[in-house]
Amino acid sequence: MGKAARLDTIDAVTEGAIPPEQEWHRTCTGTPIKPIEKGLPKTVESLCPECRNVIPARLFEEGGRVWMDKTCPEHGYVKDLYWSDVELYLKAEEWFFGDGVGLSNPMVRHTADCPKNCGLCDMHTSHTGLGNIDLTNRCNLTCPICFANANVQGYVSEPSYEEVVEMLRRYREERPVAGRMVQFSGGEPTLHPRFMDILSAARDLGFSHVQVATNGIRFKSLDFTQQAAEAGLHTLYLQFDGVTDDCYVQTRGRPLLDTKLKAIENVKKAGMKIVFVPTIVNTVNDDQVGPILQFSIDNVDVISGISYQPVCFTGRIDAEQRTKLRFTMPDLAHRVQEQTGLADAYRDWFPLTCLSSFSRLTGALRGEDFVHLSCHPHCSLGTYFFVSPSGQAMPIPKFMDMPSVFREMDKLANSTTAVKHKTYTKVKALNYLKKYFDGSQAPEGFTFVKFLQTLDGLMDKEHGRGEKDGTYTYKTLMVAGMHFMDCYNYQVERVKRCVIHYSAPDGRMYPFCSYNSGPVYRDRVEKRHSIPLEEWKERQRGGDGDRT
C-alpha cells in the first residue's frame, strides 16, 4: 500500500467510514499495527520467566480478578495475578483512543520478533513521552528492590559527558515528534561527576522539562539544590515509599524520612517541584498509599504529583510469595478510596492514555505534531486532584463528566484538520467543558472561570505555579500508578506501545519494560559500556575521577 493510499485509509477510519477494529493501521514506516484486542478471555504474547522466549499466554477472569497463565514447553506452567479488579481492567480498555504511528526515523528496521533486537524499531507505535538516561549505576544506597546497583553487578557503568549529550540529541532528533521531556536516572544520577553540566546541556538542547529520579540524599544540601535549579533542573522524581521510617528500612535498608523531608524543604526554597515515586509492595508498605497522598496534599505548593510504582519482580520468586507481594493498578485505586475517602475507585480513575484525546486536539489546533501518550491502557491508572486554598482536595471526575469530555475532545481532534478551524474548535471545546462542569460538586469557591484559570496555569507557568499572590489558580495534584512489567506478567503488545524510552550509549533507544525487565537490555548495554568495580575504585584511590 502506497503512502497516499495508506493515509487515505487512516483518514477514513478516523472519520468513521471504516470501524477501527476492522482496520490495521500502520507505523510511519509502513509496518502494520495489530489493534488491541479488548475483552476477556484472550490470548496474548508473553515471555517465559525462565528462558525469556516468547510464548502465548491467556488473560482471563477468575473470582473478579484478571489472571495470566502460560506454559513454556521447556519450563512448564506459570500463573500470575494481572489486575485485581476485572471491572477496572475493562474500564481501562474503554478509554484507549487508538495507537500512534511511531517514528519516521527508527533506529532498527523490520524486527520480526518483538521484544528481540530492540532499538526503537519500526514496529514501535509510540514516540517518546518521557526520555530516560542512566547517568551511572553507582548509588549511595543498596536498595533490595532496585533495577541497577554497581555493588551487586560488580562493574561501574557511567557514560561520559559527551556520550550523554549524544544520547540527549537522539531524543531531540526523533521524528515526527521531537523528544521534549527527559529524566536522568541511575543508580543515583546526582553522583555523576558532571551532573550540573549535563543539566545545562539538556536545557540548552531545548528540552521543555528536565527531571531527575533520585533518592534525595544529595538534595539535603541547599547549595547543591540551588545549583541544580540554576543549571536547568525542573523536577525531582523523588523516591518516597512512605511517611514513616519503618517502610524505608524494609524497602531501602535504612531510615530515610529525615533525608526526604530535608530535600523537600530545599527544593521548595529553590523553586522547583517534586513528584513522589513510591515503590509499593503489598503487605509491606501498601498501608502508606493514603498517607503519602495526604502528605502530598498538605504540601501541594511543592509536590505536583505522585507516581506510585508497584514492585516489579526481576528475579525468581515462588508463586505463593509473588501473589502475596503483588500490587496491581486496581489495588492502588481501592487503597486510595479505603485509606482517604478522597476518590472513588470506579468513577475517578482512568488510564493515562485517555489524555491522548486532548494532546491530539492540541496538535491539531497548533498545526504540528505534538507529544501524546499512546501507551497501552493497562500500563497505568490515574486521576487529577484540584486543591483549594484551604486544602480541600477533590478529583476532577467528581465535578466534571470526564467520560463525556473525553468523547467530545476525541471527536474534535478527529474532525480538526486545519489550523484555520482553530478558533471555532477552541470555542466548541470550551462549550463542552462548560456543559459538563457541575459547580455544585466542585471544591469550595471553584467556579468555571477559576477552572479555566487553573487549566491556563497548567499550560502557562507564568500564570500557574509561578504566580505571586496565589489567587489566579487552584493547586493541582496528579496521582497515578505505572505498572511496569516483569517476566511473570509480561505482555509484548504493551512493549510495542511504551512511551518511556531509554537512550543508551550503544546508540539505540529501548522501551522501559524491555530495558529493565523481560530481555533486560540494561544488563547487556551496561556490561559493554563499563569497567570492573575494583578498577573503578583503584582509579578513585589514584585521584582519577569522582570521589563522591
C-alpha positions in Angstrom: 0.0 0.0 0.0 1.5 3.4 -1.0 1.8 6.2 1.5 -1.1 8.3 0.0 -3.4 5.3 -0.1 -2.4 4.4 3.5 -3.2 7.9 4.7 -6.5 7.9 2.9 -7.4 4.6 4.7 -6.4 6.1 8.1 -8.4 9.2 7.4 -11.4 7.0 6.5 -11.1 5.1 9.8 -10.7 8.4 11.7 -13.9 9.8 10.1 -15.9 6.7 10.9 -16.2 5.2 7.4 -14.3 2.1 8.5 -14.7 0.7 12.0 -11.3 1.0 13.7 -11.4 -2.6 14.9 -11.6 -3.8 11.3 -8.5 -1.9 10.0 -4.9 -2.4 10.8 -3.2 1.0 11.0 0.5 1.3 10.1 3.5 3.0 11.6 5.3 5.9 9.9 7.5 3.4 8.0 4.6 1.2 6.9 4.6 -1.7 9.5 1.1 -2.9 10.2 -0.1 -2.3 13.8 -2.3 -5.1 15.2 -5.1 -3.5 17.1 -5.5 -4.1 20.8 -7.9 -6.9 21.4 -10.4 -5.9 24.1 -12.5 -8.0 26.5 -11.8 -11.3 28.2 -10.7 -14.1 27.8 -8.0 -13.6 25.2 -4.6 -14.9 24.1 -1.6 -12.6 24.1 2.1 -12.9 23.5 4.2 -13.1 26.7 7.6 -14.4 27.9 8.7 -17.5 29.8 10.1 -16.3 33.2 13.0 -18.8 32.9 14.2 -18.8 29.2 12.6 -15.4 28.2 11.3 -16.9 25.0 8.1 -15.5 23.6 5.2 -17.8 24.4 1.4 -17.5 24.2 -0.4 -16.5 27.4 -4.1 -16.4 28.4 -5.7 -13.5 30.1 -8.9 -14.5 31.9 -11.3 -13.5 34.7 -11.5 -15.6 37.8 -13.1 -14.6 41.1 -13.5 -11.0 39.9 -9.8 -10.7 39.2 -7.8 -10.9 35.9 -5.1 -13.6 35.7 -2.4 -14.5 33.2 -1.3 -18.1 32.7 1.1 -19.6 30.2 3.1 -22.8 29.6 6.6 -22.9 28.3 7.4 -26.2 26.5 10.6 -26.5 28.5 9.9 -24.8 31.8 6.3 -25.5 32.5 3.2 -23.7 33.8 3.0 -20.3 35.4 0.0 -18.4 36.7 0.2 -14.8 37.9 -2.3 -12.1 39.1 -2.5 -9.4 36.4 -5.2 -6.9 37.7 -7.1 -7.5 40.9 -10.4 -6.0 39.6 -11.9 -7.1 36.3 -14.2 -4.1 36.2 -11.4 -1.6 36.3 -9.4 -3.7 33.8 -12.3 -3.5 31.3 -12.8 0.2 32.0 -9.2 0.9 31.2 -9.7 -0.7 27.7 -12.7 1.5 27.1 -10.6 4.7 27.3 -8.0 3.8 24.7 -8.3 6.2 21.8 -6.0 4.4 19.3 -2.4 3.8 18.5 0.3 6.3 17.5 2.4 5.8 14.4 5.8 5.5 15.9 8.9 7.1 14.4 9.7 8.0 10.8 13.4 7.6 11.7 13.6 4.4 13.8 17.0 3.0 14.8 16.1 -0.6 13.9 14.2 -1.7 10.8 11.9 -4.7 10.3 12.2 -6.5 13.7 10.0 -9.6 13.3 10.0 -11.0 16.8 9.5 -8.3 19.4 11.0 -7.8 22.0 14.2 -9.1 20.4 16.6 -6.7 18.7 15.1 -3.5 20.3 16.2 -0.2 19.2 13.5 1.5 18.7 12.3 -0.5 15.8 9.7 0.3 13.1 7.2 -1.9 14.8 7.0 0.5 17.8 3.8 2.6 17.7 4.7 5.4 20.2 7.1 8.2 20.1 8.9 9.2 23.3 6.7 10.7 26.0 9.5 10.7 28.6 13.1 10.0 27.8 15.4 8.3 30.3 19.1 8.4 30.5 21.0 6.5 33.1 24.0 8.6 34.3 25.6 5.9 36.4 24.8 2.6 38.1 26.6 3.7 41.2 24.4 4.6 44.2 24.8 5.8 47.8 22.1 3.3 48.8 21.8 -0.5 48.5 18.1 -1.0 48.0 16.9 -4.6 47.7 14.3 -3.6 45.1 16.4 -1.6 42.7 16.9 -2.3 39.0 20.6 -1.2 39.0 23.3 -1.4 41.6 27.1 -1.3 40.9 27.9 -3.1 44.2 25.8 -6.1 43.1 26.8 -6.1 39.4 30.5 -5.9 40.1 31.1 -3.1 37.5 30.6 0.6 37.0 28.7 1.9 34.0 28.9 5.6 33.8 28.7 7.4 30.4 30.9 10.4 29.8 29.5 13.9 29.4 30.0 13.7 25.7 28.1 10.4 25.5 25.2 11.8 27.5 25.0 14.8 25.2 24.8 12.5 22.2 22.0 10.5 23.9 20.1 13.7 24.6 20.5 14.7 20.9 19.0 11.4 19.9 15.7 12.3 21.6 15.6 15.8 20.0 16.2 14.2 16.6 13.2 11.9 16.8 10.7 12.4 14.0 7.9 13.3 13.5 7.8 14.4 17.2 11.0 15.5 18.9 11.5 14.4 22.5 10.7 17.2 24.9 10.9 15.7 28.4 14.0 14.0 29.8 14.7 12.3 33.1 18.1 11.4 34.4 18.2 8.2 36.3 20.6 5.5 37.6 21.8 4.3 40.1 21.8 7.6 41.7 22.3 10.1 38.9 23.4 13.0 41.1 26.7 11.1 41.7 27.8 11.7 38.1 30.9 14.0 38.2 29.4 16.3 35.6 25.8 16.2 36.8 25.4 20.0 36.7 26.9 20.3 33.2 24.5 17.6 32.0 21.5 19.5 33.3 22.7 22.6 31.5 23.2 20.7 28.3 19.6 19.4 28.4 18.3 22.9 28.9 20.4 24.3 26.0 19.3 21.5 23.7 15.7 22.7 24.1 14.1 20.2 26.4 11.0 21.8 27.9 11.2 19.7 31.1 14.2 18.2 32.9 13.8 16.0 35.9 16.0 13.6 37.9 15.0 10.3 39.5 16.7 10.5 42.9 16.8 9.2 46.5 17.2 12.8 47.6 20.4 12.3 49.6 22.4 15.0 47.8 19.5 17.4 47.9 19.9 17.6 51.7 22.4 20.3 50.7 20.7 23.6 49.9 23.7 24.7 47.9 23.6 21.6 45.7 19.8 22.0 45.3 20.1 25.6 44.2 22.9 24.8 41.8 20.8 22.2 40.2 17.9 24.6 39.8 20.1 27.2 38.2 21.6 24.6 35.8 18.1 23.8 34.5 16.5 21.2 36.7 12.7 21.5 37.0 11.5 18.5 39.0 12.7 15.8 41.4 11.3 12.4 40.8 11.8 11.6 44.5 11.9 8.1 45.8 9.3 8.3 48.6 7.9 5.0 50.0 6.0 6.3 53.0 5.7 8.8 55.8 7.4 6.6 58.5 10.9 5.1 58.7 9.6 1.5 59.1 8.9 1.2 55.4 12.3 2.7 54.4 14.1 0.1 56.5 12.2 -2.6 54.6 12.4 -1.2 51.1 15.7 0.8 51.2 17.7 -0.8 54.0 17.9 2.2 56.3 15.7 5.0 57.8 15.4 7.9 55.3 12.4 10.0 56.3 14.5 12.9 57.7 16.5 12.9 54.4 13.3 13.1 52.4 11.9 16.0 54.5 15.1 18.0 54.2 15.3 17.5 50.5 11.6 18.6 50.2 12.4 21.8 52.2 15.3 22.6 50.0 13.5 22.0 46.7 10.8 24.4 47.8 13.3 27.1 48.6 15.0 26.6 45.2 11.6 27.0 43.4 11.5 23.5 41.9 8.8 20.8 42.1 8.6 17.2 43.3 6.8 14.1 42.0 6.8 11.4 44.6 7.7 7.9 43.4 6.7 5.3 46.0 7.5 1.7 45.2 4.6 -0.2 46.7 4.9 -3.8 47.8 1.7 -5.5 49.0 1.7 -6.3 52.8 5.0 -4.3 53.2 4.0 -0.6 52.6 0.6 -0.7 50.8 -0.7 0.9 54.0 1.3 4.0 53.1 -0.7 4.8 49.9 -3.2 7.0 51.6 -0.8 8.8 54.0 1.5 9.6 51.0 -1.4 11.1 49.2 -2.5 13.2 52.3 1.1 14.3 52.8 1.2 15.5 49.2 -2.0 17.4 49.5 -0.7 19.1 52.6 2.5 20.1 50.7 0.9 20.8 47.3 2.8 24.0 47.0 5.9 21.9 46.2 4.5 18.4 45.4 3.0 18.4 41.9 2.3 14.7 41.6 2.6 11.1 42.8 3.7 8.2 40.5 3.0 5.0 42.5 5.0 2.1 41.2 4.0 -1.5 42.0 7.0 -3.7 42.7 8.5 -5.4 39.7 9.9 -8.9 40.3 13.2 -9.1 38.4 14.4 -12.4 39.9 13.0 -15.8 40.7 10.1 -15.8 43.2 7.7 -18.6 44.0 4.0 -18.3 43.2 2.8 -18.0 46.8 5.2 -15.2 47.7 4.5 -13.5 44.4 0.8 -13.5 44.9 1.3 -12.2 48.5 3.5 -9.2 47.4 1.9 -8.4 44.0 0.3 -5.0 43.9 -1.7 -4.0 40.8 -3.3 -0.9 39.4 -6.8 -1.6 40.9 -5.2 -2.1 44.3 -4.0 1.5 44.1 -7.4 2.9 43.3 -9.0 0.8 46.1 -6.3 1.7 48.7 -6.8 5.4 48.0 -10.5 5.1 48.5 -10.2 3.0 51.6 -7.4 5.0 53.3 -8.5 8.5 52.4 -12.1 8.5 51.1 -11.0 11.2 48.6 -11.6 9.3 45.4 -14.0 6.7 44.1 -12.2 3.7 42.7 -14.6 3.2 39.8 -15.6 6.8 39.0 -12.3 8.7 39.3 -9.6 6.5 37.7 -8.7 6.4 34.0 -5.7 5.1 32.0 -3.2 7.9 31.2 -3.6 7.2 27.5 -7.1 8.8 27.7 -5.2 12.1 27.7 -4.3 11.5 24.0 -7.7 12.9 23.1 -6.5 16.3 24.5 -3.0 16.2 23.1 -4.2 15.2 19.6 -6.6 18.1 19.7 -3.8 20.4 20.9 -1.6 19.3 18.0 -4.5 19.8 15.5 -5.0 23.4 16.8 -1.3 24.2 16.6 -1.0 22.6 13.2 2.0 20.5 14.3 2.8 17.0 15.6 2.5 17.0 19.4 3.6 14.7 22.1 0.8 12.4 23.2 0.6 9.3 25.3 -0.5 6.4 23.1 0.6 3.8 25.6 -1.3 0.6 26.3 -4.4 1.2 28.5 -3.1 -1.3 31.1 0.2 0.4 31.7 -1.3 2.9 34.1 -4.3 4.4 36.0 -4.5 7.9 37.3 -6.7 10.8 38.4 -6.2 14.5 38.9 -6.9 16.4 42.2 -7.8 20.1 42.5 -6.8 21.5 45.8 -8.5 24.6 47.3 -6.6 27.3 49.3 -7.9 25.7 52.5 -6.5 22.3 51.5 -9.7 20.6 50.3 -8.8 18.1 47.6 -11.2 16.8 45.0 -10.7 14.6 42.0 -11.8 16.2 38.7 -14.3 13.5 37.8 -16.4 14.4 40.8 -17.3 17.8 39.3 -16.6 17.2 35.6 -18.3 14.5 33.5 -14.9 13.2 32.2 -16.3 10.3 30.1 -18.4 12.8 28.1 -15.4 15.3 27.9 -13.1 12.6 26.6 -15.5 11.5 23.9 -16.2 15.1 22.7 -12.5 16.0 22.7 -11.7 12.9 20.7 -14.4 13.8 18.1 -13.0 17.3 17.9 -9.4 16.0 17.4 -10.6 13.7 14.6 -12.5 16.5 12.8 -10.0 19.4 13.2 -7.9 19.0 10.1 -6.6 22.6 9.5 -5.3 25.4 11.7 -7.9 27.7 10.1 -10.6 26.0 12.1 -8.8 26.6 15.4 -11.0 29.5 16.7 -14.2 27.6 16.0 -12.7 24.4 17.6 -11.5 26.3 20.7 -14.9 27.8 21.3 -16.5 24.4 20.8 -14.1 22.8 23.3 -14.8 25.5 25.9 -18.5 25.0 25.4 -18.1 21.3 26.1 -16.1 21.9 29.2 -18.8 24.3 30.5 -21.5 21.9 29.6 -20.0 19.0 31.6 -18.9 21.2 34.6 -21.0 20.7 37.7 -20.3 23.7 40.0 -22.5 22.2 42.8 -20.0 19.3 43.2 -16.8 21.4 42.8 -14.4 22.5 45.6 -15.4 25.5 47.7 -15.3 28.7 45.6 -14.3 26.8 42.5 -16.2 28.4 39.6 -16.0 27.5 35.9 -13.9 30.7 35.4 -11.5 29.5 38.2 -11.4 26.1 36.5 -10.3 27.7 33.2 -7.7 29.8 35.0 -6.3 26.7 36.6 -6.1 25.0 33.2 -4.3 28.1 31.9 -1.9 27.9 34.8 -1.1 24.3 33.9 -0.4 25.2 30.3 1.4 28.5 31.1 3.7 28.6 34.1 3.6 32.4 34.1 0.0 32.1 35.2 0.4 28.9 37.2 2.8 27.9 39.9 4.9 30.9 39.3 2.2 33.3 40.3 2.8 35.9 43.0 -0.3 36.1 45.1 -1.7 32.5 44.8 -5.2 33.7 43.7 -5.3 33.0 40.0 -5.3 29.2 40.1 -6.1 26.3 42.4 -3.2 23.9 43.1 -3.4 20.6 41.2 -2.0 17.1 42.1 -1.6 14.4 39.5 -2.0 10.9 41.2 -1.2 7.9 39.1 0.3 4.4 39.1 2.7 3.0 36.5 2.5 -0.8 36.1 6.0 -1.8 34.9 6.1 -5.4 33.8 8.2 -8.4 34.9 8.5 -11.8 33.2 5.6 -13.2 35.1 3.1 -10.7 33.7 4.8 -9.7 30.5 2.7 -8.7 27.5 4.5 -8.0 24.3 1.9 -5.6 22.8 2.4 -3.3 25.8 6.2 -3.1 25.0 5.4 -2.0 21.4 3.3 0.9 22.7 5.6 2.1 25.5 6.1 5.8 25.8 9.0 5.8 28.3 12.2 5.2 26.5 15.9 4.8 27.5 18.6 6.4 25.3 21.7 4.2 25.7 25.4 4.5 25.0 25.1 1.9 22.3 23.3 4.3 20.0 19.8 2.8 20.5 16.7 3.6 22.5 14.7 1.0 24.5 11.2 0.8 25.9 11.3 0.8 29.7 10.0 -2.7 30.1 12.5 -4.3 27.7 15.4 -2.3 29.2 14.7 -3.1 32.9 12.7 -6.4 32.6 11.9 -9.1 30.1 15.0 -9.2 27.9 16.7 -6.8 30.3 18.8 -4.9 27.7 20.2 -2.8 30.6 22.5 -5.7 31.6 23.8 -6.1 28.0 24.3 -2.4 27.5 26.0 -1.7 30.8 28.4 -4.7 30.5 29.6 -3.4 27.1 30.0 0.1 28.5 31.6 -0.4 31.9 34.7 -1.1 33.8 35.1 -3.6 36.7 34.2 -2.2 40.1 37.6 -2.8 41.6 39.3 -1.0 38.7 37.0 2.0 39.2 37.8 2.0 42.9 41.5 1.9 42.1 41.1 4.9 39.9 39.4 6.8 42.7 42.3 6.0 45.1 44.7 7.3 42.5 42.8 10.5 42.1 41.5 9.7 38.6 37.8 10.6 38.8 35.0 11.5 41.1 35.4 10.7 44.8 31.7 11.0 45.7 
